[in-house]
Amino acid sequence: MAKEKTVKFKRRQYFINRKFQTGFILKFLLVLVFGAILSVIITMLTTGETLTSSFEGSRLVIEKTSLAILPSVIFTNMITTTVIGILAVVVTLLASHKIAGPMFRFERDLEEISQGDLKKHIHIRTSDQFGSVAESLNEMVESLNGRLCEIKQDLERVSEAASIQKLPQVFLDDLEECRRKIDSKFKL
């Protein structure tokens, strides 16, 4: 089996499967927000028993450390979560794109194969996931194509032998009908 030249595809659309990719990104962002909330809670719990002194104007104020730093911790976590969230959306969109794109192509190509196109070859970008799955599917389709071609050739040989031996026309018609069914249902 000769290796076919790898076709380079450049996707122009990053939302291939909008529902899957949006859900993937939202779950990732939910984990990020949960991490930020957990960070605030842990900070408050670990500083709850300590006191902090600070000057407000000219007065000395002594208060619980957790209450003194709460605004700063929340503000810092909001900024960090926003920046990391934006980066996470971009990274997860690109990562999910590498999954959704090949799956979209698989669905489309497998539909054609299920319709009988045994000449179909599944092409995906080399940088996408599922390269080995595509290769295995291509080998399977090629194998089915080869087996059906052998059956078709056997039918033609039997048909030729039957016509030489002057077998009944009904038998020859049945052989021809089998060959026509293969030709009408499959692209070999």
trRosetta pair geometry for C-beta under 8 A, 3 or more apart (Angstrom, degrees):
i j d omega theta_ij theta_ji phi_ij phi_ji
1 139 7.4 14 -152 -116 174 87
1 142 6.9 78 -125 137 128 160
4 121 6.6 23 23 -176 172 156
6 123 7.8 141 -156 -148 55 95
6 126 5.6 29 180 -55 149 112
7 123 4.7 2 46 -165 123 141
8 125 6.7 50 -147 -123 50 88
8 126 7.9 -40 -101 5 71 98
9 123 7.1 129 -37 129 122 107
9 124 7.4 -71 22 -158 134 36
9 125 4.9 -110 48 -64 93 98
11 14 7.0 116 121 -83 118 47
11 16 7.3 -46 -159 -72 145 112
11 97 7.0 -175 82 -180 152 115
11 101 5.7 -90 -67 -120 154 135
11 125 8.0 -93 -22 -25 98 142
13 16 6.5 122 107 -80 99 61
14 21 8.0 154 139 -170 76 163
14 93 5.7 39 155 163 128 110
14 94 7.3 -49 -149 -87 122 53
14 97 5.1 -55 -157 -95 75 135
15 18 4.9 38 172 -92 117 76
15 21 5.7 -153 -132 65 72 149
15 22 7.8 31 -135 -48 115 88
15 93 7.7 -51 -73 -151 71 104
16 21 7.0 112 44 -34 69 135
16 97 6.4 120 -5 -136 112 66
16 100 4.1 159 67 126 117 112
16 101 5.0 -175 -53 -80 162 57
16 103 7.9 132 117 61 133 89
16 104 4.9 -116 170 -28 121 146
17 20 4.1 20 113 29 117 117
17 21 5.9 134 77 -16 69 94
17 100 4.2 -144 21 -151 104 120
17 103 6.9 -25 -26 83 143 121
17 104 6.3 -163 -48 -66 98 105
18 21 6.2 -65 -137 46 23 103
18 22 5.8 21 167 -18 65 114
19 22 6.2 -57 -139 38 21 107
19 23 6.3 20 160 -15 59 112
20 23 6.0 -65 -152 39 24 110
20 24 6.2 27 153 -23 64 110
20 96 6.9 175 124 -174 93 120
20 99 7.9 -123 141 103 133 111
20 100 5.6 161 85 -98 131 116
21 24 5.5 -51 -145 34 32 116
21 25 6.4 30 157 -16 65 105
21 93 6.5 59 -178 -128 118 64
21 96 4.4 140 -122 125 83 141
21 97 7.1 44 -113 -65 134 60
21 100 5.6 -45 -58 -37 105 156
22 25 5.9 -56 -147 38 30 108
22 26 6.1 28 156 -17 66 109
23 26 5.8 -56 -141 39 29 109
23 27 6.3 30 159 -20 64 106
24 27 6.1 -57 -151 34 25 109
24 28 6.6 23 152 -17 60 108
24 92 5.9 -176 128 172 99 114
24 96 4.6 143 84 -93 157 139
25 28 5.7 -58 -152 37 32 112
25 29 6.3 29 153 -16 68 107
25 88 7.7 134 -153 130 78 87
25 89 5.6 51 -158 -129 122 70
25 92 4.8 148 -102 104 73 133
25 93 6.3 19 -82 -65 127 74
25 96 7.0 -88 -48 -6 84 149
26 29 5.7 -54 -144 39 33 110
26 30 6.2 40 153 -25 65 104
27 30 5.5 -50 -147 32 31 116
27 31 6.7 34 153 -19 62 101
28 31 5.8 -52 -156 32 33 111
28 32 6.6 34 147 -20 63 106
28 88 5.5 -170 136 167 119 118
28 92 4.8 -159 21 -80 164 154
29 32 5.3 -52 -150 35 38 117
29 33 6.3 37 153 -17 69 102
29 85 5.7 57 -129 -141 98 98
29 88 6.3 150 -83 103 70 134
29 89 7.0 22 -69 -71 115 86
30 33 5.9 -51 -145 37 31 108
30 34 6.3 35 152 -20 63 107
31 34 5.6 -54 -147 38 31 115
31 35 6.4 37 151 -23 63 104
32 35 5.6 -52 -152 32 31 114
32 36 6.7 30 151 -18 63 102
32 81 6.1 135 148 -147 103 86
32 84 6.1 -174 -153 112 130 113
32 85 5.7 158 116 -89 155 80
32 88 5.9 -127 -58 -16 149 171
33 36 5.6 -51 -150 34 36 112
33 37 6.4 34 152 -16 66 105
33 81 6.3 74 -100 -160 58 135
33 85 7.9 42 -58 -90 81 122
34 37 5.8 -55 -147 39 31 110
34 38 6.1 34 153 -20 65 109
35 38 5.6 -55 -145 39 29 114
35 39 6.3 36 153 -25 63 104
36 39 5.5 -50 -150 30 31 116
36 40 6.8 31 152 -17 63 101
36 77 4.5 128 -165 -179 102 111
36 78 7.7 103 -178 -74 144 37
36 80 7.1 166 -110 84 111 103
36 81 4.3 -13 -72 -76 152 129
37 40 5.8 -53 -153 34 34 110
37 41 6.4 32 151 -17 66 107
38 41 5.7 -55 -146 38 33 112
38 42 6.2 31 157 -18 67 106
39 42 6.0 -55 -144 37 27 108
39 43 6.3 28 156 -19 62 108
39 73 7.8 -164 126 -178 93 105
39 77 5.9 169 83 -108 125 125
40 43 5.8 -57 -148 38 29 112
40 44 6.3 27 155 -18 65 108
40 73 5.6 130 -122 137 80 118
40 74 6.3 48 -117 -86 133 68
40 77 5.7 -65 -59 -23 103 166
41 44 5.8 -57 -147 38 29 109
41 45 6.2 26 156 -17 65 109
42 45 5.8 -56 -144 39 30 110
42 46 6.1 20 161 -12 66 111
43 46 6.2 -62 -142 42 25 103
43 47 6.2 -3 167 5 63 117
43 66 7.5 143 128 -125 73 82
43 69 7.3 -106 156 105 121 125
43 73 5.2 -179 104 -137 157 149
44 47 6.5 -73 -139 50 23 92
44 48 6.1 50 158 -62 62 98
44 66 4.5 77 -148 -151 67 119
44 70 6.9 44 -96 -97 104 94
44 73 7.6 -170 -56 82 81 164
45 48 5.7 -30 -144 -11 27 122
45 66 7.9 80 -35 -104 16 136
47 50 5.5 -67 -162 40 64 111
47 64 7.7 120 133 161 84 84
47 65 4.1 -105 173 101 108 116
47 66 4.5 152 94 -69 95 73
47 69 6.6 -11 118 38 166 130
48 64 6.5 0 -155 -177 47 126
48 65 7.6 -115 -72 60 14 87
48 66 4.6 10 -90 -29 58 144
50 64 7.3 105 77 -159 48 63
50 65 4.3 6 87 -2 98 133
50 66 7.9 120 51 -26 80 76
51 62 5.6 17 176 -179 121 97
51 63 6.9 166 -151 91 77 19
51 64 6.3 -65 -105 -104 58 37
51 65 6.4 -175 -137 -36 6 83
52 62 7.3 171 84 -149 37 56
52 63 6.3 -25 60 68 83 67
52 64 7.4 30 16 137 89 18
52 65 4.3 106 -29 -97 111 72
52 68 4.4 -98 66 29 138 163
52 69 7.4 108 -17 -32 166 93
53 60 6.1 -6 -170 -174 108 97
53 61 6.9 156 -155 81 56 46
53 62 4.9 -24 -98 -96 81 79
54 60 7.8 156 83 -154 28 54
54 61 5.4 -23 67 63 77 97
54 63 7.8 -37 24 27 102 99
54 68 6.4 148 -9 -148 133 129
55 58 7.1 -15 -172 -137 109 18
55 59 6.8 152 -154 77 64 40
55 60 5.9 -38 -98 -97 71 53
55 61 7.1 146 -112 14 18 84
56 59 5.5 -22 65 65 80 95
56 61 5.0 31 1 -16 111 133
63 67 5.4 -84 149 77 120 119
63 68 5.3 144 82 -59 109 99
64 67 4.7 78 70 11 95 103
64 68 6.8 -168 91 -11 47 89
65 68 5.5 -59 -145 38 34 113
65 69 6.1 7 168 0 71 111
66 69 6.8 -69 -142 47 21 91
66 70 6.3 48 156 -57 60 97
67 70 5.6 -28 -144 -7 31 123
69 72 5.1 -65 -164 50 66 113
69 73 5.4 67 138 -29 91 105
70 73 5.8 -57 -139 37 27 109
70 74 6.2 23 164 -16 65 108
71 74 6.0 -58 -146 39 28 108
71 75 6.1 27 158 -17 65 111
72 75 5.8 -56 -143 40 28 110
72 76 6.1 27 158 -18 64 110
73 76 5.9 -56 -144 39 27 110
73 77 6.2 24 158 -16 63 110
74 77 5.9 -58 -145 40 28 108
74 78 6.2 31 155 -23 64 106
75 78 5.8 -53 -147 32 28 112
75 79 6.6 23 157 -13 63 105
76 79 6.1 -58 -150 38 30 107
76 80 6.1 25 156 -14 66 112
77 80 5.7 -56 -138 44 30 110
77 81 5.7 31 161 -20 67 110
78 81 5.9 -56 -141 39 24 109
78 82 6.3 26 157 -20 61 108
79 82 5.8 -57 -149 35 28 111
79 83 6.4 21 158 -13 65 107
80 83 6.1 -58 -146 40 29 105
80 84 5.9 18 161 -7 67 114
81 84 6.0 -58 -135 48 26 104
81 85 5.6 37 157 -31 63 112
82 85 5.5 -53 -141 34 23 117
82 86 6.6 25 158 -19 60 101
83 86 6.0 -52 -153 31 29 108
83 87 6.6 23 151 -10 62 107
84 87 5.6 -57 -149 44 35 111
84 88 5.9 41 150 -26 68 108
85 88 5.4 -52 -141 36 29 114
85 89 6.5 35 156 -23 63 99
86 89 5.8 -48 -151 28 31 112
86 90 6.8 26 152 -13 62 104
87 90 5.8 -58 -153 38 34 109
87 91 6.1 27 155 -14 69 110
88 91 5.8 -56 -139 43 30 107
88 92 5.8 23 163 -13 68 111
89 92 6.2 -59 -138 43 23 103
89 93 6.0 27 159 -23 61 110
90 93 5.8 -56 -147 34 25 112
90 94 6.5 19 157 -13 62 107
91 94 5.9 -59 -151 40 29 107
91 95 6.1 25 154 -16 67 110
92 95 5.5 -53 -137 42 35 110
92 96 5.8 31 162 -16 69 108
93 96 6.1 -56 -139 42 24 104
93 97 6.1 36 153 -31 60 108
94 97 5.4 -50 -148 28 30 121
94 98 7.0 32 153 -21 60 99
95 98 5.9 -53 -161 27 35 111
95 99 7.2 21 146 -9 63 104
96 99 5.5 -59 -155 40 44 108
96 100 5.6 32 153 -13 79 112
97 100 6.0 -53 -124 45 28 102
97 101 5.6 35 170 -27 64 112
98 101 6.5 -35 -123 30 19 113
98 102 7.4 13 169 -5 48 107
98 127 7.1 -89 -124 129 113 83
98 128 5.3 -177 -159 -131 74 64
98 129 5.5 92 144 -10 96 94
99 102 6.9 -69 -161 40 25 99
99 103 6.4 18 153 -14 64 117
99 129 5.7 3 -95 37 63 136
100 103 5.6 -63 -146 42 32 112
100 104 6.1 38 156 -26 68 105
101 104 5.8 -55 -152 31 27 112
101 105 6.6 21 154 -12 63 106
101 124 7.7 126 121 -147 96 101
101 125 7.6 -2 123 18 138 115
101 128 6.0 -112 85 -118 115 134
102 105 5.6 -56 -148 40 36 110
102 106 6.1 42 152 -24 69 104
102 124 4.7 32 -117 -135 98 142
102 125 7.9 -114 -74 35 94 78
102 128 4.5 148 -53 157 117 135
102 129 6.0 -136 23 68 150 70
102 130 4.6 161 141 49 151 130
102 134 7.3 -102 -159 -53 115 122
103 106 5.4 -48 -144 34 33 115
103 107 6.4 37 155 -21 64 102
103 130 7.6 132 -63 -16 64 162
104 107 5.9 -53 -151 33 28 111
104 108 6.5 22 154 -12 63 109
105 108 5.8 -59 -147 41 32 108
105 109 5.9 23 159 -12 69 112
105 122 6.9 117 138 -162 104 90
105 123 7.3 -98 -180 76 140 59
105 124 5.7 158 79 -91 152 90
106 109 6.0 -62 -139 45 25 103
106 110 5.7 22 164 -17 66 114
106 122 6.7 30 -107 -147 62 135
106 124 7.9 -5 -54 -65 82 127
106 130 7.1 -63 -56 146 133 155
106 133 7.7 -10 -103 118 136 122
106 134 7.3 -120 -90 -90 96 87
106 137 7.7 140 -135 -7 97 172
107 110 6.1 -57 -138 40 21 107
107 111 6.4 30 156 -26 59 105
108 111 5.8 -53 -155 27 28 115
108 112 7.1 24 150 -14 61 102
109 112 5.7 -53 -156 34 38 110
109 113 6.4 36 149 -17 68 105
109 120 5.9 158 -166 165 88 127
109 122 4.6 120 133 -104 163 87
109 123 8.0 163 -84 23 147 60
110 113 5.3 -51 -144 39 38 113
110 114 6.1 42 154 -22 68 103
110 122 7.8 18 -54 -88 70 125
110 137 7.6 -71 -88 -163 95 144
111 114 5.8 -53 -146 35 29 111
111 115 6.7 28 151 -19 61 106
112 115 5.6 -58 -154 35 33 112
112 117 4.6 -34 157 42 91 137
112 120 5.0 141 108 -93 119 153
113 116 7.8 149 179 12 33 8
113 117 5.8 -90 -95 67 38 80
113 118 7.0 77 -143 -90 78 49
113 120 5.1 -122 -74 60 82 141
113 141 5.8 -89 -132 -108 129 126
116 185 4.9 -152 -116 158 148 59
116 186 4.4 -127 -175 -98 101 47
116 187 6.1 113 124 0 84 73
117 120 4.4 74 117 -33 107 111
117 186 7.8 167 -80 -158 18 54
117 187 4.5 4 -125 38 59 126
118 141 5.7 -178 -149 -177 68 87
118 144 5.6 -124 -133 99 127 103
118 145 3.9 164 148 -85 118 92
118 148 6.6 124 34 35 172 142
118 186 5.5 4 1 -168 117 105
118 187 6.0 179 33 74 65 65
118 188 5.8 5 67 -98 118 56
119 145 6.9 106 -73 -115 49 143
119 187 5.0 -73 5 121 107 107
119 188 7.0 128 -51 -166 93 11
120 141 6.3 -85 71 -176 82 157
120 187 7.8 85 -28 72 82 124
121 138 5.6 40 -146 -128 74 113
121 141 7.5 -169 -95 82 48 141
122 134 4.6 -139 108 -153 120 94
122 137 5.5 25 12 91 145 124
122 138 5.5 -129 35 -65 90 93
122 141 7.9 134 -13 3 96 145
123 134 7.6 95 -114 -178 9 141
124 128 4.8 -96 160 65 113 136
124 130 6.5 24 64 86 173 98
124 131 6.4 -140 79 -97 118 63
124 134 5.1 -150 11 -61 117 162
125 128 4.6 99 64 -12 87 105
126 131 6.6 43 -141 -104 49 137
128 131 6.8 137 81 -58 73 85
130 133 4.3 -47 -165 39 83 120
130 134 5.9 88 134 -26 87 92
131 134 5.8 -54 -151 35 31 111
131 135 6.4 32 152 -19 65 106
132 135 5.5 -50 -147 36 35 115
132 136 6.3 37 153 -20 66 104
133 136 5.7 -53 -148 37 32 111
133 137 6.3 31 153 -17 65 106
134 137 5.7 -55 -146 39 31 110
134 138 6.2 33 154 -21 65 106
135 138 5.7 -54 -148 35 30 112
135 139 6.5 31 153 -19 63 105
136 139 5.7 -53 -150 35 32 112
136 140 6.4 34 151 -21 64 105
137 140 5.5 -52 -148 35 34 114
137 141 6.4 32 155 -17 67 104
138 141 5.8 -53 -146 37 32 109
138 142 6.2 32 154 -18 64 108
139 142 5.7 -55 -145 39 30 112
139 143 6.2 34 153 -22 64 106
140 143 5.7 -54 -148 35 29 112
140 144 6.5 28 154 -16 64 104
141 144 5.7 -52 -148 37 32 110
141 145 6.2 38 151 -23 64 106
142 145 5.5 -52 -148 35 31 116
142 146 6.4 33 153 -20 64 105
143 146 5.7 -54 -150 35 31 112
143 147 6.4 28 154 -17 65 106
144 147 5.8 -56 -146 38 32 110
144 148 6.2 27 158 -15 66 107
145 148 6.1 -60 -148 40 26 106
145 149 6.3 28 153 -21 63 108
145 186 8.0 170 -116 174 67 124
145 188 5.7 149 -156 -138 85 74
146 149 5.7 -55 -147 35 30 113
146 150 6.5 33 153 -20 64 103
147 150 5.6 -51 -152 32 33 113
147 151 6.6 33 150 -18 64 103
148 151 5.5 -50 -148 36 37 113
148 152 6.3 39 152 -21 66 104
148 182 6.3 165 -177 -155 105 116
148 186 5.8 -73 161 128 160 170
148 188 5.8 -136 101 -99 116 126
149 152 5.5 -53 -148 36 32 114
149 153 6.3 33 152 -18 65 104
149 188 5.4 152 -77 -176 89 133
150 153 5.7 -55 -148 37 31 110
150 154 6.3 34 152 -20 65 104
151 154 5.6 -52 -148 36 32 114
151 155 6.4 36 151 -21 64 103
151 182 7.0 -175 99 -103 110 149
152 155 5.6 -50 -151 33 32 114
152 156 6.6 32 151 -18 63 103
152 179 6.3 96 -144 -130 81 82
152 182 5.3 -164 -89 119 104 159
152 183 7.8 103 -126 -58 130 78
152 188 7.0 -149 -6 29 155 175
153 156 5.6 -53 -150 35 34 112
153 157 6.4 35 152 -18 66 103
154 157 5.7 -53 -147 37 33 111
154 158 6.2 30 155 -16 67 106
155 158 5.8 -56 -144 40 30 108
155 159 6.0 33 154 -23 64 109
155 175 5.8 163 -169 -169 90 89
155 178 5.6 -148 -131 100 141 118
155 179 5.0 176 125 -73 141 95
155 182 7.5 176 16 3 157 145
156 159 5.5 -53 -145 37 29 115
156 160 6.4 31 155 -19 64 104
156 179 6.9 89 -67 -105 74 137
157 160 5.8 -54 -149 36 30 110
157 161 6.3 27 154 -15 65 107
158 161 5.7 -55 -145 40 32 110
158 162 6.0 34 154 -23 66 108
158 175 6.1 -150 101 -130 105 137
159 162 5.7 -54 -144 36 28 112
159 163 6.5 25 156 -18 63 104
159 172 6.4 92 -148 -141 83 75
159 175 4.4 172 -89 133 95 141
159 176 6.7 100 -126 -64 137 69
159 179 7.2 -22 -43 -34 150 139
160 163 5.9 -56 -148 35 30 107
160 164 6.5 30 153 -19 64 106
161 164 5.7 -54 -149 35 32 112
161 165 6.2 19 156 -8 66 111
162 165 6.0 -62 -143 46 29 103
162 167 4.3 -56 -168 28 87 132
162 171 5.9 -139 -167 119 140 117
162 172 5.6 179 116 -85 126 81
162 175 6.5 161 32 -13 154 157
163 166 7.4 33 -178 -77 34 36
163 167 7.4 -71 -71 33 28 87
163 172 6.1 77 -76 -111 84 130
167 171 4.7 -58 136 68 121 142
167 172 6.5 148 83 -45 98 90
168 171 5.0 98 69 2 80 101
168 172 7.4 -152 103 0 45 88
169 172 5.4 -56 -149 41 41 112
169 173 5.9 46 152 -24 72 105
170 173 5.6 -52 -146 35 29 114
170 174 6.5 32 153 -21 62 103
171 174 5.8 -52 -151 32 31 112
171 175 6.7 30 151 -17 63 104
172 175 5.7 -53 -151 36 34 112
172 176 6.3 33 152 -18 66 107
173 176 5.6 -55 -147 39 32 112
173 177 6.2 37 152 -24 66 105
174 177 5.5 -50 -146 33 32 114
174 178 6.6 36 153 -21 63 101
175 178 5.8 -51 -154 31 33 112
175 179 6.7 31 150 -16 64 105
176 179 5.7 -54 -151 38 35 112
176 180 6.3 37 151 -21 67 106
177 180 5.6 -52 -145 37 32 113
177 181 6.4 37 153 -24 64 102
178 181 5.8 -51 -150 31 31 113
178 182 6.8 30 152 -17 62 102
179 182 5.8 -53 -154 34 34 110
179 183 6.4 29 151 -15 66 108
180 183 5.6 -57 -146 41 33 110
180 184 6.0 25 158 -16 69 110
181 184 6.0 -58 -139 40 27 104
181 185 5.9 6 167 -4 65 118
182 185 6.5 -71 -139 46 22 96
182 186 5.8 -35 -178 33 63 116
182 188 7.6 8 156 -26 100 135
183 186 7.3 -77 -118 56 13 75
183 188 8.0 -78 -110 14 54 112
